[in-house]
Each structure stands twice: as C-alpha cells, then as structure tokens.
C-alpha cells in the first residue's frame, strides 16, 4: 500500500517529529488537547509523526503492524505501519490504518467521536455506518503523578535540614556531651576557674582594690575630697 503522506504534506506540517520517544509524547498530548483519551493509539517504535494545524491532518508511522488488546473492554485492535486521520475537538474522522476485531473478522474504523463528554462514552464507527460505544476510561492511560514525587522530596528535605533553633539546641547538647563549651558556657567556666585560682575578673579586681585602699589609709577619690573639705573648715575657724 502506498503512503498517504506526501512530501507536500510534510512541507505544510505545523509539527513534524522523528523518534519513538518524542512521537509518543506529542501524539498523546495532541489527543488530550482535542478532548480524546490519550490511549487511543498505543503504537510502538514510532518513526515519524506530523500534524498540519490548518487542516487537522495528522499521521503516525511505526516500524511494523501492531495488535493491541484493550483489557477493560476485551477488544483487540490492529494498527498498520502508517496511520492517518483528520483530528478535531472530541473527534477523529477519515481514519485509516486502524481495525477492530469483531466476530473473528477485522473491521476498519473510520470515525471516533465523543458526542457528549459528560456521558463518559466514546463511539467508534465503521465506513458502512455500524458503530459501537464504550467507556472513555477504557482508552485512558494513567499518567504518573509528579506531585507525589515533589512531596516525597519535601519530606526528605524536612528530615535532613533542621530549623536554626533546633540546630542550635542540637549543637549545644552535642557540645555538652563532648565537653565542648559554647561561648556563654565558656565565659562562666572562665570566671569559675579564675575564682578557684585567685585570678580576679575586672569587676572582682575593682572591688578588691577598693578594699585594699581603705585598709592602707589610701582614700578613694570621694573620701579624699571630704577630708580636704574638713581641713579647710578647721583653718577658717582658727
């Protein structure tokens, strides 16, 4: 069978991709954007896909024909190496390359549509006018939730990183158990050590000097002024 995708169509393509990974991603994205279930075209080893936005023409090429069973409805579908269609909102028409197995026969599918999205039903039509309706959920693929991964990372971060207050308390407890003093603890220890060894801190030294001055008859500034004042008064009386 000759290809329906000509070089002229490729030249008009709004989007054109090669390689299975990117084609899988883009084809599912397009189906979702058009309000269709993302598992309608479960192809493998996609070599090329293209989309002409002005006409809605889309094509996909895979290495070989593939058969797939939709487990939720027990139906087998067959996908040719080349699939083409016109895609619109909630609808695929002029579909080629897709067949469904009915009563031991392979029947071509030409149209797929969701007439009422609220109903949760999708309809498949044949070129002869026959149709079957199934639940949309039967063709919907589960997409991994990235939100859960983010939440897990946040939980790990919360366990590994302490808030400043918790970190400070942990550091202090760890320092106590290992004999390492924090600044405030070190100051208190230094003062105690100075007392035990006769070394006075600045406030202690001041008090000691004051006591020594009194014991040796040396007047502190305020006491000396009072003494001078008394002598002056005595001289005036004479």
Secondary structure, DSSP 8 states (H G I E B T S, - for coil): ---S--HHHHHH-SEEEESHHHHHHHHHHHHHHTTS-TTS---SSEEEEEEETTTTEEEEEESS-EEEEETTTTEEEEEEEEEEEEEETTEEEEEEEEEEEETTEEEE--EEE-S-GGGTEEEEE-TTS-EEEEEGGGG------HHHHHHHHHHHHHHH---HHHHHHHHHHHHHHTT---HHHHHHHHHHHHHHTT---HHHHHHHHHHHHHHTT---HHHHHHHHHHHHHHHHH-
